[in-house]
């Protein structure tokens, strides 16, 4: 069997977004992962090394493959647009199983039915 030369894939990690804190960074990672975009958080724990000095250090979300930039930007736009727009209403009752579900959720915790 003759094996030809391997194709080289050009990709590299790309510094994508500076989050306010580790929680925001992880939420964005979850949103990107839901769209099958690989990403990681770097610098999340550096503030712990500062001791008692104030550290202005924010975690960065990095894209694993810089070719995902366009799709990741769309996800980020939606993520930022929805930030702070949590429902102000109270809990809702699932029409399928009558379970009470907290206002921040769109899917019933008991049966998995979407909110209608």
Secondary structure by P-SEA (a helix, b strand, c coil): ccccbbbbbbbbbbbccccccaaaaaaaaaaaaaacbbbbbccccccccccccccbbbbbbbbccccaaaaaaaaaaaaaaaccccccccbbbbcccccccccccccccccccccc
